[in-house]
């Protein structure tokens, strides 16, 4: 597992007077997260056959982390990841494990 700085991106709807479009803007401060890439064998066992980079991020539990949803994105090292799932780990309310995928 490696430590990386991550930035969360919140979904917003932008209106320029002519059209509305969905976009994501940075929200909160950048934070440290533990990052572990999912192995090809694990992706295959879970039925993920497309070419993608699936990663698990572990962040500290807190008020900001509590508000995260699968509609948010994660930016880590210049790559944006779509969140697939969020679950508690490492005991009660100590950390969150976020499974995310970046298309290759």
Secondary structure as UniProt FT lines:
FT   STRAND          2..15
FT   STRAND          20..37
FT   HELIX           40..45
FT   TURN            46..47
FT   STRAND          52..60
FT   HELIX           63..66
FT   TURN            70..71
FT   STRAND          73..76
FT   TURN            77..78
FT   STRAND          79..89
FT   TURN            90..93
FT   STRAND          95..103
//
